[in-house]
């Protein structure tokens, strides 16, 4: 069954679907077939302004809607997401390229965030202290920030907007969402479902576009908070420009995630999990393993085991049964990844498995790079320091766990680090000393569930409060402290 698409993807502003007048249009392409799915408008600053103004108009009434009523729309949305689960997953696969199983997992994570946000009546409660002085009480209450904006990347077109907007609107904010121009179809379908919940007009607005739309969001005076996920260079730009405009900002950046393989690990389990981490979603996720650091005797067994897993991985169209890895997003991404592999080989790495020049029968025009394993990588080389964002795993060796931890801590990003071992002492040392925001022990993708924050350290995150859970509630609310004295006959005696 093919998922019906549209010729041109509209924006949704103040509850009305509109195609911007005079906008330039960008192609939305299926990365497995390179066939055209739709065209998406490159919205300008004026269109962003319309969305921000609509959200600002909706804000006063929405913020005064009781939290217990606001979450009723999320309960309805959850039911609709469950009803249309398969269609949404297939849409993610068609526009993003990942396998259908991976897309189903993404939509499930989206729903989990809706479920957690339904707890806002408890999560955003304040606190009170009575009689801080005779006859004086002090209260802290949480109030919404105002208009929030979400700038989402291509690699999780469903899940990442759900890291933010359910919490934002449950807390009483209104929102402008800008999906990646490469994958606008999933959020268009989500907005069609949101219409069916009866959500008041202007509470959520959808604006498609590229850099001009992003910069307009960062500059617009009505937008008070910005959530972003993308590469580190763009995260720095978003953080600096939005903060300069006085906005609160949370920016998830790039990564260079290491997995440490101890000689006492379960080799079969470790190989399977590391392969899924490195090659799942074609390596296009910020929690993909990019370096595997073998310690001691693991150097003799793990390289060939992971190489065999890479050779055996089934690559093709993510909609086809049995496929374990799909294409990368664009021809430009494919060329960049293959160029980094070449750079790594020129710097002395050895190709245990070379995934360049992939030809998939029936999909010869697709953006495919097969799983690649590079051995004998110099930790100082570019391939060991650069986020590849593709299915490439570099192998590095150290003699001790302390040396491996030093390698992790010497990296500029700090998104995730994982250890594979049967030693509780080694695991405890690693989780204590490794400088990364998400730690895995015998886990290859340390993705927090929705009621924990999606953490990130160093150049993997800019801001103070992360996505999901209580961090999201704190980000989308501002604290107000009220100190009250009510004179009475009793207090006047003193």
C-alpha positions as CSV (number, residue, x, y, z in Angstrom):
1,X,0.0,0.0,0.0
2,X,1.4,3.4,-1.0
3,X,0.9,6.4,1.3
4,X,-0.9,9.1,-0.6
5,X,1.1,12.3,-1.0
6,X,0.3,15.8,-2.1
7,X,1.6,18.0,-4.9
8,X,2.5,20.8,-2.6
9,X,2.8,20.8,1.1
10,X,0.8,23.6,2.7
11,X,1.5,25.5,5.9
12,X,-1.1,25.5,8.7
13,X,-1.5,28.9,10.3
14,X,-4.3,29.8,12.7
15,X,-6.1,26.6,11.8
16,X,-6.1,27.3,8.1
17,X,-4.2,25.4,5.5
18,X,-2.4,27.8,3.1
19,X,0.1,27.8,0.3
20,X,2.3,30.9,0.6
21,X,1.9,33.4,-2.2
22,X,5.0,33.7,-4.4
23,X,7.1,31.2,-2.4
24,X,9.9,29.2,-3.9
25,X,9.5,25.5,-3.7
26,X,11.9,22.7,-2.7
27,X,11.7,19.1,-3.8
28,X,10.8,16.4,-1.3
29,X,12.4,13.2,-2.6
30,X,12.2,9.5,-1.5
31,X,15.8,8.7,-0.7
32,X,15.5,5.1,-1.7
33,X,14.1,5.7,-5.2
34,X,14.9,9.5,-5.7
35,X,11.3,9.8,-6.9
36,X,9.5,13.1,-6.2
37,X,7.0,12.9,-3.3
38,X,6.0,16.5,-3.2
39,X,7.2,20.1,-3.2
40,X,7.5,22.2,0.0
41,X,7.4,26.0,0.3
42,X,10.5,27.9,1.4
43,X,8.5,30.2,3.6
44,X,9.8,33.7,4.2
45,X,9.9,35.9,7.2
46,X,6.5,37.3,6.5
47,X,5.0,33.8,6.7
48,X,6.8,33.1,9.9
49,X,5.4,36.3,11.2
50,X,1.8,35.3,10.4
51,X,2.4,32.1,12.4
52,X,3.9,33.9,15.3
53,X,1.1,36.4,15.4
54,X,-1.6,33.6,15.2
55,X,0.1,31.9,18.1
56,X,0.3,35.1,20.1
57,X,-3.4,35.8,19.6
58,X,-4.3,32.3,20.8
59,X,-2.1,32.4,23.8
60,X,-4.2,34.5,26.3
61,X,-7.2,32.1,26.1
62,X,-5.1,29.0,25.9
63,X,-3.0,29.8,29.0
64,X,-6.2,30.3,31.0
65,X,-7.6,27.0,29.9
66,X,-7.2,24.7,32.9
67,X,-4.4,22.2,32.5
68,X,-6.8,19.3,33.1
69,X,-8.7,20.6,30.0
70,X,-5.6,21.2,27.9
71,X,-4.5,17.6,28.2
72,X,-7.8,16.3,27.0
73,X,-6.7,17.3,23.5
74,X,-3.5,15.2,24.0
75,X,-5.6,12.2,25.1
76,X,-7.5,12.5,21.8
77,X,-4.3,12.9,19.8
78,X,-2.9,9.7,21.4
79,X,-5.9,7.8,20.2
80,X,-5.6,9.2,16.7
81,X,-1.9,8.4,16.6
82,X,-2.6,4.8,17.5
83,X,-5.4,4.6,14.9
84,X,-3.1,6.0,12.1
85,X,0.1,4.4,13.5
86,X,0.9,2.4,10.4
87,X,0.3,5.2,7.9
88,X,2.5,7.6,9.8
89,X,5.3,5.0,10.0
90,X,5.1,4.3,6.3
91,X,5.3,8.1,5.6
92,X,8.4,8.4,7.8
93,X,10.0,5.6,5.8
94,X,9.1,7.1,2.4
95,X,10.4,10.5,3.1
96,X,13.3,9.7,5.5
97,X,14.5,6.3,4.2
98,X,14.7,4.3,7.5
99,X,13.2,0.8,7.7
100,X,9.6,0.3,8.5
101,X,10.5,-1.3,11.9
102,X,12.6,1.8,12.7
103,X,9.8,4.1,11.7
104,X,7.4,2.2,13.9
105,X,9.7,2.6,16.8
106,X,9.9,6.3,16.1
107,X,6.1,6.8,16.1
108,X,5.9,4.7,19.4
109,X,8.4,7.1,21.0
110,X,6.3,10.0,19.8
111,X,3.2,8.6,21.5
112,X,5.2,8.0,24.7
113,X,5.9,11.7,24.9
114,X,2.2,12.5,24.5
115,X,1.4,10.1,27.3
116,X,4.0,11.8,29.7
117,X,2.7,15.3,28.8
118,X,-0.8,14.2,29.8
119,X,0.5,14.3,33.3
120,X,1.0,18.1,33.2
121,X,-1.6,18.8,35.9
122,X,0.8,17.2,38.4
123,X,4.1,17.9,36.6
124,X,3.7,21.7,36.5
125,X,2.5,22.0,40.1
126,X,4.3,24.7,42.2
127,X,5.1,24.7,45.9
128,X,4.2,26.7,49.0
129,X,5.7,27.5,52.4
130,X,3.4,28.8,55.1
131,X,4.6,31.3,57.7
132,X,8.0,32.1,56.4
133,X,7.6,35.0,58.8
134,X,4.7,35.7,61.1
135,X,1.6,36.0,59.0
136,X,3.5,35.7,55.7
137,X,3.3,32.9,53.2
138,X,5.4,32.3,50.1
139,X,4.3,30.4,47.0
140,X,6.1,29.4,43.7
141,X,3.8,28.9,40.7
142,X,4.6,27.9,37.2
143,X,3.2,29.9,34.3
144,X,3.7,29.4,30.5
145,X,6.4,31.2,28.7
146,X,4.3,32.3,25.7
147,X,4.9,31.5,22.0
148,X,7.4,28.7,21.5
149,X,9.1,27.5,18.3
150,X,10.4,24.1,17.4
151,X,13.0,23.6,14.6
152,X,13.2,19.9,13.8
153,X,15.8,17.9,11.8
154,X,15.3,15.4,9.0
155,X,16.3,12.2,10.7
156,X,13.3,11.8,13.0
157,X,10.5,13.7,11.3
158,X,7.9,12.3,13.7
159,X,9.6,11.8,17.1
160,X,11.6,15.0,17.6
161,X,8.8,17.5,17.3
162,X,7.0,15.3,20.0
163,X,10.0,15.8,22.3
164,X,8.7,19.4,22.7
165,X,5.2,20.4,21.5
166,X,3.1,18.1,23.7
167,X,4.8,19.6,26.8
168,X,4.7,23.1,25.4
169,X,0.9,23.2,24.8
170,X,0.1,21.2,27.9
171,X,1.9,23.8,29.9
172,X,-0.3,26.5,28.3
173,X,2.1,27.8,25.6
174,X,1.3,28.1,21.9
175,X,3.6,26.9,19.2
176,X,5.2,27.3,15.8
177,X,6.7,24.1,14.3
178,X,9.1,24.1,11.4
179,X,9.9,20.6,10.2
180,X,13.0,19.9,8.1
181,X,12.3,20.9,4.5
182,X,13.6,17.4,3.5
183,X,10.8,15.6,5.4
184,X,7.7,17.7,5.8
185,X,5.0,15.1,5.1
186,X,4.9,13.4,8.5
187,X,4.2,16.6,10.4
188,X,1.6,17.6,7.8
189,X,-0.2,14.3,8.6
190,X,0.1,14.9,12.3
191,X,-1.5,18.3,11.9
192,X,-4.4,16.7,10.0
193,X,-4.9,14.5,13.1
194,X,-4.6,17.5,15.4
195,X,-7.5,19.1,13.5
196,X,-9.7,16.2,14.5
197,X,-9.0,16.8,18.2
198,X,-10.7,20.2,18.2
199,X,-7.6,22.0,19.4
200,X,-8.3,25.7,19.3
201,X,-7.0,27.6,16.2
202,X,-3.6,29.1,16.6
203,X,-2.4,26.9,19.5
204,X,-0.2,24.9,17.0
205,X,1.0,26.4,13.7
206,X,3.0,24.7,11.0
207,X,5.5,26.6,8.8
208,X,7.7,24.9,6.2
209,X,10.9,26.4,5.0
210,X,14.7,26.4,5.2
211,X,17.3,28.9,6.6
212,X,15.2,32.1,6.0
213,X,12.4,30.6,8.0
214,X,14.8,29.5,10.8
215,X,16.4,33.0,11.1
216,X,13.0,34.6,11.1
217,X,12.0,32.4,14.0
218,X,15.2,33.3,15.9
219,X,14.6,37.0,15.4
220,X,10.8,37.3,15.8
221,X,9.9,39.3,19.0
222,X,6.7,37.4,19.7
223,X,8.6,34.0,19.9
224,X,9.9,33.6,23.5
225,X,11.4,30.1,23.4
226,X,13.2,28.0,20.8
227,X,13.8,24.2,20.7
228,X,16.3,22.9,18.1
229,X,17.9,19.6,17.1
230,X,20.5,19.4,14.4
231,X,24.2,19.6,13.8
232,X,26.6,21.3,16.2
233,X,27.5,24.3,13.9
234,X,23.8,25.0,13.3
235,X,23.0,24.5,17.0
236,X,25.7,27.1,17.9
237,X,24.1,29.6,15.3
238,X,20.6,29.0,16.7
239,X,21.6,29.3,20.3
240,X,23.6,32.5,19.8
241,X,21.1,34.3,17.6
242,X,18.1,33.3,19.6
243,X,19.7,34.2,22.9
244,X,20.8,37.5,21.5
245,X,17.1,38.2,20.9
246,X,16.4,37.4,24.6
247,X,14.8,34.0,24.1
248,X,15.2,30.9,26.2
249,X,16.9,28.2,24.0
250,X,17.6,24.5,24.1
251,X,19.8,23.2,21.2
252,X,20.7,19.6,20.7
253,X,23.9,19.4,18.6
254,X,25.9,16.7,16.9
255,X,27.8,13.7,18.3
256,X,30.8,11.4,18.0
257,X,29.7,8.5,20.1
258,X,32.1,5.8,21.3
259,X,31.3,2.3,22.5
260,X,33.9,0.6,24.6
261,X,34.3,-3.1,24.2
262,X,35.9,-4.9,27.2
263,X,37.5,-8.4,26.8
264,X,35.0,-9.8,29.3
265,X,32.0,-8.8,27.3
266,X,29.5,-11.2,25.7
267,X,30.9,-11.1,22.2
268,X,27.8,-12.3,20.4
269,X,25.5,-9.9,22.2
270,X,27.9,-7.0,21.9
271,X,28.4,-7.4,18.2
272,X,24.7,-7.5,17.5
273,X,24.0,-4.4,19.6
274,X,26.9,-2.4,18.3
275,X,25.9,-3.2,14.7
276,X,22.4,-2.0,15.4
277,X,23.8,1.2,17.0
278,X,26.2,1.9,14.2
279,X,24.1,0.9,11.2
280,X,20.5,1.4,12.4
281,X,18.8,4.4,10.7
282,X,21.8,4.3,8.3
283,X,23.8,5.9,11.0
284,X,21.7,9.0,10.8
285,X,21.0,9.6,14.4
286,X,22.7,11.5,17.2
287,X,23.0,8.3,19.3
288,X,24.7,6.2,16.6
289,X,27.9,4.5,17.6
290,X,30.7,6.0,15.5
291,X,33.8,4.6,17.2
292,X,34.3,1.2,18.8
293,X,37.2,1.2,21.3
294,X,38.5,-2.3,21.9
295,X,40.4,-2.9,25.2
296,X,43.1,-5.6,25.6
297,X,42.2,-9.0,24.2
298,X,39.0,-7.7,22.6
299,X,41.2,-6.4,19.8
300,X,41.6,-10.0,18.6
301,X,37.9,-11.0,18.4
302,X,35.7,-8.0,18.0
303,X,36.9,-6.5,14.7
304,X,36.1,-9.6,12.6
305,X,32.9,-10.2,14.4
306,X,31.6,-6.6,13.7
307,X,32.9,-6.8,10.1
308,X,30.9,-9.9,9.5
309,X,27.8,-8.3,11.0
310,X,28.3,-5.3,8.6
311,X,28.7,-7.6,5.6
312,X,25.6,-9.5,6.5
313,X,23.3,-6.5,7.0
314,X,20.5,-6.4,4.4
315,X,20.3,-3.0,2.7
316,X,17.4,-1.8,0.6
317,X,14.2,0.1,0.5
318,X,12.9,0.4,4.0
319,X,9.4,-0.6,3.0
320,X,10.6,-4.0,1.8
321,X,10.4,-7.0,4.1
322,X,13.7,-8.2,5.5
323,X,15.6,-5.0,4.9
324,X,17.7,-4.0,7.9
325,X,19.1,-0.6,6.7
326,X,17.8,2.0,4.3
327,X,19.5,4.8,2.3
328,X,20.9,8.1,3.6
329,X,18.8,11.2,3.1
330,X,20.3,12.9,0.0
331,X,22.9,12.4,-2.8
332,X,24.9,15.1,-1.1
333,X,25.0,13.1,2.2
334,X,26.1,10.0,0.3
335,X,28.9,11.9,-1.3
336,X,30.0,13.5,2.0
337,X,30.0,10.1,3.8
338,X,32.0,8.4,1.0
339,X,34.4,11.3,1.0
340,X,35.0,10.9,4.7
341,X,35.7,7.2,4.2
342,X,38.3,8.1,1.6
343,X,39.8,10.6,4.0
344,X,40.0,8.0,6.7
345,X,41.7,5.5,4.4
346,X,44.2,8.2,3.3
347,X,45.0,8.8,6.9
348,X,46.0,5.2,7.5
349,X,42.7,3.4,8.4
350,X,42.1,0.0,6.9
351,X,38.8,-0.9,5.3
352,X,37.6,-4.1,6.9
353,X,34.2,-3.5,5.1
354,X,33.9,-0.8,2.4
355,X,30.3,0.3,1.8
356,X,31.0,2.8,-0.9
357,X,29.6,2.6,-4.5
358,X,26.6,0.5,-3.3
359,X,24.3,-0.8,-6.0
360,X,20.9,-2.0,-4.7
361,X,19.0,-4.1,-7.4
362,X,15.9,-2.2,-8.4
363,X,17.1,1.0,-6.5
364,X,20.2,1.9,-8.4
365,X,19.4,5.6,-8.2
366,X,18.9,5.5,-4.4
367,X,21.2,7.2,-1.9
368,X,22.7,4.0,-0.5
369,X,25.9,3.5,1.4
370,X,26.4,0.0,2.8
371,X,27.7,-0.5,6.3
372,X,31.4,0.3,6.6
373,X,34.0,-0.8,9.2
374,X,37.4,1.0,9.3
375,X,40.1,-0.7,11.4
376,X,43.3,0.7,12.8
377,X,41.8,4.3,13.1
378,X,44.2,6.8,14.5
379,X,42.2,8.6,17.3
380,X,43.8,11.9,16.2
381,X,42.6,11.5,12.5
382,X,39.6,13.4,11.1
383,X,37.5,10.2,10.7
384,X,37.8,9.7,14.5
385,X,36.8,13.3,15.4
386,X,34.1,14.2,12.7
387,X,30.5,13.3,13.0
388,X,29.9,11.2,9.9
389,X,26.2,10.8,10.2
390,X,26.3,7.7,8.1
391,X,26.7,3.9,8.5
392,X,30.5,4.0,9.3
393,X,32.1,2.5,12.4
394,X,35.8,3.2,13.1
395,X,37.8,0.9,15.3
396,X,40.3,2.2,17.9
397,X,42.3,0.2,20.4
398,X,43.5,1.0,23.9
399,X,45.2,-1.1,26.5
400,X,43.1,0.0,29.5
401,X,39.6,1.2,30.5
402,X,41.3,4.4,31.8
403,X,42.7,5.1,28.4
404,X,39.4,4.5,26.7
405,X,37.6,6.9,29.1
406,X,40.3,9.5,28.4
407,X,39.6,9.1,24.7
408,X,35.8,9.6,25.3
409,X,36.5,12.6,27.5
410,X,38.9,14.2,25.1
411,X,36.2,14.5,22.4
412,X,34.4,17.8,21.9
413,X,30.9,16.3,21.7
414,X,29.5,14.5,24.6
415,X,26.2,13.0,23.6
416,X,26.5,9.3,24.4
417,X,29.1,6.7,25.5
418,X,28.5,3.0,26.1
419,X,30.5,0.2,27.7
420,X,30.2,-3.5,27.1
421,X,31.4,-5.6,29.9
422,X,30.4,-8.3,32.5
423,X,32.3,-6.3,35.3
424,X,30.1,-4.3,37.7
425,X,33.2,-2.5,38.9
426,X,34.2,-1.4,35.3
427,X,30.6,-0.3,34.7
428,X,30.5,1.8,37.8
429,X,33.8,3.4,37.0
430,X,32.6,4.2,33.4
431,X,29.3,5.6,34.3
432,X,30.9,7.8,36.9
433,X,33.8,9.1,34.9
434,X,32.7,9.2,31.2
435,X,31.9,12.8,30.1
436,X,28.7,12.2,28.1
437,X,25.1,13.0,28.9
438,X,23.6,9.6,27.9
439,X,25.5,6.5,29.2
440,X,24.8,2.9,28.1
441,X,26.0,-0.2,29.9
442,X,25.6,-3.2,27.6
443,X,23.2,-0.9,25.6
444,X,24.1,0.5,22.2
445,X,21.6,3.3,21.8
446,X,21.2,5.0,25.2
447,X,17.9,6.8,24.3
448,X,16.1,7.9,27.4
449,X,12.4,7.1,27.7
450,X,10.0,10.0,27.6
451,X,9.9,10.7,31.4
452,X,13.7,11.1,31.5
453,X,15.6,14.1,29.8
454,X,17.4,13.5,26.6
455,X,20.7,14.7,27.9
456,X,23.8,15.8,26.1
457,X,27.0,17.4,27.3
458,X,29.8,19.6,25.9
459,X,29.2,20.5,22.2
460,X,26.3,18.1,21.9
461,X,24.0,20.5,23.8
462,X,23.6,24.2,24.3
463,X,21.3,25.4,27.0
464,X,20.3,24.3,30.5
465,X,17.2,22.2,30.2
466,X,16.9,19.2,27.9
467,X,14.0,17.7,25.9
468,X,11.4,15.4,27.5
469,X,10.1,14.8,31.0
470,X,10.5,17.3,33.8
471,X,13.2,19.3,31.9
472,X,10.6,20.0,29.3
473,X,8.1,21.2,31.9
474,X,10.7,23.5,33.4
475,X,11.7,24.8,30.0
476,X,8.2,25.6,28.9
477,X,7.2,27.3,32.1
478,X,8.6,30.3,34.1
479,X,8.6,30.4,37.8
480,X,6.8,33.1,39.7
481,X,7.3,33.6,43.4
482,X,4.5,35.2,45.4
483,X,5.0,36.5,48.9
484,X,1.7,37.3,50.7
485,X,0.8,39.0,54.0
486,X,-2.9,39.3,55.0
487,X,-3.3,41.4,58.2
488,X,-5.6,40.0,60.7
489,X,-6.7,40.8,64.3
490,X,-4.2,38.2,65.4
491,X,-1.2,39.5,63.5
492,X,-1.9,43.1,64.6
493,X,-1.3,42.0,68.2
494,X,2.4,41.5,67.4
